[in-house]
Amino acid sequence: MDASLKQQFTSDLILKDDSISDRWNRFFIKYDCCSVHQVTSTTNDFDTTPWCTTSGSCQQTNSQIPKACCKDVTEDDYINAAASCHATVTSGTYKDSCFARVKKLNDEALTEKEVDDFFTGLIIMEASKTDTQSVKIPSTTQAKRLKSNQAAVSAKSDQAAIDYQKLASEILRQQGLPNFSQQ
């Protein structure tokens, strides 16, 4: 998850082009979170992304974090996010980390590896909604790990947990593995 953000995040625009950046931005809005690790200042996970180092526009727009990370924005109005959020990263104007958000989904303390697997699954799920041919299906070992992590998350009624359960079931089906949650 961390590597995906740091290596492939190139834009804070939602273009609905199914690029990795587009998926991340929609993910930040849909799951009310920002970045992998908690944003605490203008130094954050986005500093080393292509968006801020090479091909992106963070310097041109004076942004320190994507506008999709600002509180109370939607896909329709994120572009008008307050500069106090995305440019100066004023405390209280942006969302908690996605890692922290997923931990809240479960009463048990999840490990960072479990959360990473969860987000990998969610990103695959978001990708598969529009282009199932380009989705890389995890190996059997990864699918078993996703199934194991599904049990830790499935008890929650949060939409992310529901999405995850559907994703894990589909991956198990595609891998030809038994799905015990449907038996």
Secondary structure per residue as TSV (DSSP state, phi and psi in degrees):
chain	resnum	aa	ss	phi	psi
A	1	M	-	360.0	-50.4
A	2	D	H	-59.6	-44.7
A	3	A	H	-64.8	-40.8
A	4	S	H	-59.2	-45.9
A	5	L	H	-64.0	-50.8
A	6	K	H	-69.4	-27.3
A	7	Q	H	-97.2	-25.7
A	8	Q	H	-123.3	-0.8
A	9	F	-	-81.0	111.6
A	10	T	-	-119.3	-7.6
A	11	S	-	-155.6	146.2
A	12	D	S	-100.4	17.4
A	13	L	-	-95.5	145.4
A	14	I	-	-99.6	104.2
A	15	L	-	-105.8	-5.8
A	16	K	S	55.8	37.2
A	17	D	S	-102.3	4.3
A	18	D	-	62.0	23.2
A	19	S	-	-72.5	165.8
A	20	I	H	-59.2	-43.5
A	21	S	H	-61.0	-44.0
A	22	D	H	-60.0	-44.0
A	23	R	H	-64.0	-43.3
A	24	W	H	-59.8	-47.1
A	25	N	H	-62.3	-43.4
A	26	R	H	-66.0	-36.0
A	27	F	H	-62.4	-44.9
A	28	F	H	-58.3	-39.5
A	29	I	H	-75.0	-48.8
A	30	K	H	-61.9	-41.6
A	31	Y	T	-103.0	13.3
A	32	D	T	50.7	53.7
A	33	C	-	-146.2	174.0
A	34	C	-	-148.1	128.4
A	35	S	S	66.5	177.2
A	36	V	S	-86.4	-52.3
A	37	H	S	-97.8	158.5
A	38	Q	-	-59.8	129.3
A	39	V	-	-76.7	127.2
A	40	T	-	-125.4	-12.5
A	41	S	S	-167.1	-169.6
A	42	T	S	-71.1	-10.6
A	43	T	S	-96.1	115.4
A	44	N	S	-158.2	-175.7
A	45	D	G	-56.8	-24.8
A	46	F	G	-80.3	-14.3
A	47	D	G	-57.6	-34.7
A	48	T	G	-102.7	9.5
A	49	T	S	-79.8	158.1
A	50	P	H	-58.1	-27.4
A	51	W	H	-58.3	-36.2
A	52	C	H	-104.7	-7.5
A	53	T	H	-115.2	-35.1
A	54	T	S	-131.6	-75.2
A	55	S	S	-93.8	-3.3
A	56	G	-	-92.2	-175.8
A	57	S	-	-120.5	18.0
A	58	C	T	-62.8	-34.5
A	59	Q	T	-70.9	-40.4
A	60	Q	T	-63.0	-34.5
A	61	T	T	-99.0	3.5
A	62	N	T	55.3	35.2
A	63	S	-	-97.9	140.9
A	64	Q	S	-103.7	-27.1
A	65	I	S	-136.8	158.3
A	66	P	-	-63.8	149.2
A	67	K	G	-63.1	-26.1
A	68	A	G	-65.9	-14.3
A	69	C	G	-84.6	-8.8
A	70	C	B	-77.7	144.8
A	71	K	T	-63.6	145.9
A	72	D	T	63.0	25.8
A	73	V	-	-100.0	154.8
A	74	T	-	-121.4	174.4
A	75	E	T	-63.1	-24.3
A	76	D	T	-82.2	-26.5
A	77	D	T	-126.9	6.2
A	78	Y	G	-56.7	-32.5
A	79	I	G	-60.9	-22.7
A	80	N	G	-98.6	20.1
A	81	A	-	-59.4	147.3
A	82	A	-	-64.8	138.7
A	83	A	H	-61.1	-27.7
A	84	S	H	-62.9	-21.1
A	85	C	H	-87.8	-67.7
A	86	H	H	-78.4	-26.1
A	87	A	T	-95.0	-45.6
A	88	T	T	-104.9	-6.0
A	89	V	-	51.4	55.1
A	90	T	-	-72.8	128.0
A	91	S	T	-52.1	137.0
A	92	G	T	90.3	-6.1
A	93	T	S	-101.4	-11.0
A	94	Y	B	-122.5	166.7
A	95	K	-	-83.2	161.0
A	96	D	-	-66.6	164.7
A	97	S	-	-64.2	154.5
A	98	C	H	-67.3	-32.6
A	99	F	H	-61.0	-46.7
A	100	A	H	-64.2	-38.5
A	101	R	H	-61.9	-44.1
A	102	V	H	-68.9	-37.4
A	103	K	H	-59.2	-32.9
A	104	K	H	-69.5	-19.0
A	105	L	T	-70.5	-17.2
A	106	N	-	-132.0	140.4
A	107	D	S	-70.0	-27.8
A	108	E	S	-84.2	152.7
A	109	A	-	-77.5	115.6
A	110	L	-	-85.5	148.6
A	111	T	-	-78.4	161.2
A	112	E	H	-61.3	-34.6
A	113	K	H	-64.2	-42.6
A	114	E	H	-64.0	-41.6
A	115	V	H	-65.8	-40.0
A	116	D	H	-60.8	-44.2
A	117	D	H	-62.3	-39.4
A	118	F	H	-60.1	-48.9
A	119	F	H	-68.3	-35.5
A	120	T	H	-58.6	-44.8
A	121	G	H	-61.3	-43.6
A	122	L	H	-65.3	-39.2
A	123	I	H	-67.0	-39.5
A	124	I	H	-62.1	-41.9
A	125	M	H	-62.1	-46.6
A	126	E	H	-60.8	-40.1
A	127	A	H	-66.0	-37.3
A	128	S	H	-75.1	-13.5
A	129	K	T	-63.9	-30.3
A	130	T	T	-116.5	-24.9
A	131	D	-	-145.1	81.4
A	132	T	G	-68.3	-19.7
A	133	Q	G	-72.2	-29.0
A	134	S	G	-93.3	-1.1
A	135	V	-	-78.9	128.7
A	136	K	-	-85.1	116.8
A	137	I	-	-79.9	134.0
A	138	P	-	-63.8	160.9
A	139	S	-	-67.8	170.3
A	140	T	H	-58.0	-42.4
A	141	T	H	-61.3	-44.2
A	142	Q	H	-64.6	-39.8
A	143	A	H	-63.9	-40.7
A	144	K	H	-63.2	-40.0
A	145	R	H	-65.3	-40.6
A	146	L	H	-61.7	-40.7
A	147	K	H	-62.7	-41.6
A	148	S	H	-63.7	-43.9
A	149	N	H	-69.0	-28.8
A	150	Q	H	-58.7	-40.0
A	151	A	H	-61.9	-34.0
A	152	A	H	-72.7	-25.1
A	153	V	H	-105.2	-25.5
A	154	S	T	-64.0	-19.0
A	155	A	T	-72.1	-16.8
A	156	K	-	-84.0	147.4
A	157	S	-	-90.6	-5.0
A	158	D	S	-56.8	144.0
A	159	Q	H	-57.5	-35.1
A	160	A	H	-61.5	-39.4
A	161	A	H	-66.3	-38.9
A	162	I	H	-64.9	-45.4
A	163	D	H	-59.1	-42.9
A	164	Y	H	-63.1	-43.7
A	165	Q	H	-61.3	-42.5
A	166	K	H	-62.9	-43.9
A	167	L	H	-61.5	-49.5
A	168	A	H	-60.6	-41.5
A	169	S	H	-62.2	-42.3
A	170	E	H	-65.9	-40.5
A	171	I	H	-65.2	-43.3
A	172	L	H	-61.4	-42.1
A	173	R	H	-61.9	-45.7
A	174	Q	H	-66.4	-30.0
A	175	Q	T	-84.9	-3.9
A	176	G	T	73.2	22.7
A	177	L	-	-97.3	151.2
A	178	P	-	-67.6	143.3
A	179	N	-	-111.2	96.7
A	180	F	G	-68.7	-20.3
A	181	S	G	-72.5	-16.2
A	182	Q	G	-102.9	2.1
A	183	Q	-	-94.0	360.0
